[in-house]
Amino acid sequence: MKAIVVTDQAAGTAGMTLAERPEPPAAINDVVVEVRASGYVPTEVDWPSTWTDRADRDRSPSILGHEMAGVVTALGYGTTGLSVGQRVFGLTDWHRDGTLAEYVAVEARNLAPLPGDVDFTVGASLPISGLTAWQGLFDHGRLRAGQTVLAHGAAGAVGTMVTQLAREAGAYVIGTGRTADRQKALDFGAHEFVDLGNDKLADVGGVDLVFDVIGGDVQKQSAALIRPGGTLVTVVGPVESRPADGLAIDFVVEADRAQLTEIVQRVRDGRLRTNIGTVATLDEAVATFNSTERTKGKTVIHVHP
Ligand SMILES: NC(=O)c1ccc[n+]([C@@H]2O[C@H](COP(=O)([O-])OP(=O)(O)OC[C@H]3O[C@@H](n4cnc5c(N)ncnc54)[C@H](OP(=O)(O)O)[C@@H]3O)[C@@H](O)[C@H]2O)c1
């Protein structure tokens, strides 16, 4: 099968190639999915799990991509809950070969059914950004109606999900980003917008929850705004700055069928819009990921037509 492969960690994104790889077998509790569309997070080539297995052994050549939508083509021994021919979407194991390939093997419990009225491109764009936003706001941030959320990078893939889900949950949402991101953040539901290049974050006042996708100084300034009992949630590595009287949590998104189902239901009924920037084919993927043009929103690769 065709797949986007990396073999040289030092080469970074420039080391990606479109290669021929064997089709994956379905292990216990797995399904094999014919990938129709795949997402990709630009930092994947830097993640240790791209290069090693769970025992820390070299696992390259590695196939990139960890979110997808497609159709189940085979079941492993003992697999329950999904059937051959079913439309599915979800997040795959960081330590296994990924979704930028014609087929991927994945534990069935990591996937949810993809309703017939949600196309594969949209399905592939949802798992990482949707689950990250959901888990950060509700599992880790314990968001409640009436609270104020500072949503950094509010025009980005994760940030647009954070903004919409927080607002739907009854929060007051302050989005941040670059000057050019203002209208997009407001369009996705932010009540107000802070231009990190020109406005002062300190002028925002107290907030209950900071959702950090930037880190560094932005995280530091944001931690100082958190009200007693509030929470700083970050997805860009270990916490560097803690609120004086609150919680600080960093996490890596996990697969969750029930949450995927909640997310896709919101897409179906119009409560949630996905933020897709670029769509390309698997043959174009290497050039797309190496393009110097800044893409906004999620890049989705069409694999099987
Ligand atoms: N731990 C996890 O489970 C997890 C899950 C998902 C994502 N992540 C990480 O979260 C980060 C965001 O992911 P994403 O997919 O949402 O990326 P994205 O689509 O690029 O969104 C990030 C947004 O923040 C803006 N931004 C970044 N730095 C900024 C700064 N200093 N000032 C103003 N705006 C800034 C970006 O603007 P520009 O595009 O103009 O820079 C962009 O609009 C990435 O580092 C990703 O690896 C972690």
The ligand as an SDF file (V2000), in Angstrom:
LIG
                    3D

 48 52  0  0  0  0  0  0  0  0999 V2000
   -1.0970   17.5900   23.8340 N   0  0  0  0  0  0  0  0  0  0  0  0
   -2.0200   17.3010   22.9330 C   0  0  0  0  0  0  0  0  0  0  0  0
   -2.7400   16.3250   23.0840 O   0  0  0  0  0  0  0  0  0  0  0  0
   -2.1860   18.1600   21.7200 C   0  0  0  0  0  0  0  0  0  0  0  0
   -3.2770   17.9470   20.8740 C   0  0  0  0  0  0  0  0  0  0  0  0
   -3.4590   18.8020   19.7770 C   0  0  0  0  0  0  0  0  0  0  0  0
   -2.5650   19.8250   19.5220 C   0  0  0  0  0  0  0  0  0  0  0  0
   -1.4940   19.9730   20.3600 N   0  0  0  0  0  0  0  0  0  0  0  0
   -0.5240   21.0750   20.1340 C   0  0  0  0  0  0  0  0  0  0  0  0
   -1.2440   22.2900   20.3010 O   0  0  0  0  0  0  0  0  0  0  0  0
   -0.6960   23.2910   19.4640 C   0  0  0  0  0  0  0  0  0  0  0  0
   -1.8060   23.9240   18.6410 C   0  0  0  0  0  0  0  0  0  0  0  0
   -2.3360   22.9700   17.7450 O   0  0  0  0  0  0  0  0  0  0  0  0
   -3.3360   23.3980   16.5910 P   0  0  0  0  0  0  0  0  0  0  0  0
   -3.5640   22.1890   15.7650 O   0  0  0  0  0  0  0  0  0  0  0  0
   -4.5040   24.1320   17.1460 O   0  0  0  0  0  0  0  0  0  0  0  0
   -2.4020   24.4310   15.7810 O   0  0  0  0  0  0  0  0  0  0  0  0
   -2.8370   25.6300   14.8460 P   0  0  0  0  0  0  0  0  0  0  0  0
   -4.0200   25.2500   14.0110 O   0  0  0  0  0  0  0  0  0  0  0  0
   -1.6070   26.1160   14.1720 O   0  0  0  0  0  0  0  0  0  0  0  0
   -3.3660   26.7500   15.8890 O   0  0  0  0  0  0  0  0  0  0  0  0
   -2.5350   27.5000   16.7250 C   0  0  0  0  0  0  0  0  0  0  0  0
   -3.0050   28.9580   16.6200 C   0  0  0  0  0  0  0  0  0  0  0  0
   -2.3080   29.7390   17.5870 O   0  0  0  0  0  0  0  0  0  0  0  0
   -1.7000   30.8340   16.9270 C   0  0  0  0  0  0  0  0  0  0  0  0
   -0.4620   31.1950   17.6150 N   0  0  0  0  0  0  0  0  0  0  0  0
    0.5770   30.3990   17.8960 C   0  0  0  0  0  0  0  0  0  0  0  0
    1.5440   31.0800   18.5420 N   0  0  0  0  0  0  0  0  0  0  0  0
    1.0770   32.3450   18.6520 C   0  0  0  0  0  0  0  0  0  0  0  0
    1.6080   33.5400   19.2290 C   0  0  0  0  0  0  0  0  0  0  0  0
    2.8000   33.5560   19.8130 N   0  0  0  0  0  0  0  0  0  0  0  0
    0.8580   34.6600   19.1730 N   0  0  0  0  0  0  0  0  0  0  0  0
   -0.3470   34.6560   18.5940 C   0  0  0  0  0  0  0  0  0  0  0  0
   -0.9130   33.5620   18.0290 N   0  0  0  0  0  0  0  0  0  0  0  0
   -0.1920   32.4190   18.0690 C   0  0  0  0  0  0  0  0  0  0  0  0
   -1.4190   30.3140   15.5350 C   0  0  0  0  0  0  0  0  0  0  0  0
   -1.2050   31.3560   14.6380 O   0  0  0  0  0  0  0  0  0  0  0  0
   -0.1120   31.1340   13.4390 P   0  0  0  0  0  0  0  0  0  0  0  0
   -0.6150   29.9800   12.6370 O   0  0  0  0  0  0  0  0  0  0  0  0
   -0.1280   32.4290   12.7290 O   0  0  0  0  0  0  0  0  0  0  0  0
    1.1900   30.8240   14.1410 O   0  0  0  0  0  0  0  0  0  0  0  0
   -2.7060   29.5380   15.2550 C   0  0  0  0  0  0  0  0  0  0  0  0
   -3.7580   30.3710   14.8660 O   0  0  0  0  0  0  0  0  0  0  0  0
    0.3930   22.5950   18.6200 C   0  0  0  0  0  0  0  0  0  0  0  0
    1.6370   22.8190   19.2170 O   0  0  0  0  0  0  0  0  0  0  0  0
    0.0260   21.1170   18.7190 C   0  0  0  0  0  0  0  0  0  0  0  0
    1.1430   20.2800   18.5780 O   0  0  0  0  0  0  0  0  0  0  0  0
   -1.2770   19.1730   21.4380 C   0  0  0  0  0  0  0  0  0  0  0  0
  1  2  1  0
  2  3  2  0
  2  4  1  0
  4  5  1  0
  4 48  2  0
  5  6  2  0
  6  7  1  0
  7  8  2  0
  8  9  1  0
  8 48  1  0
  9 10  1  0
  9 46  1  0
 10 11  1  0
 11 12  1  0
 11 44  1  0
 12 13  1  0
 13 14  1  0
 14 15  2  0
 14 16  1  0
 14 17  1  0
 17 18  1  0
 18 19  2  0
 18 20  1  0
 18 21  1  0
 21 22  1  0
 22 23  1  0
 23 24  1  0
 23 42  1  0
 24 25  1  0
 25 26  1  0
 25 36  1  0
 26 27  1  0
 26 35  1  0
 27 28  2  0
 28 29  1  0
 29 30  1  0
 29 35  2  0
 30 31  1  0
 30 32  2  0
 32 33  1  0
 33 34  2  0
 34 35  1  0
 36 37  1  0
 36 42  1  0
 37 38  1  0
 38 39  2  0
 38 40  1  0
 38 41  1  0
 42 43  1  0
 44 45  1  0
 44 46  1  0
 46 47  1  0
M  CHG  2   8   1  16  -1
M  END
$$$$
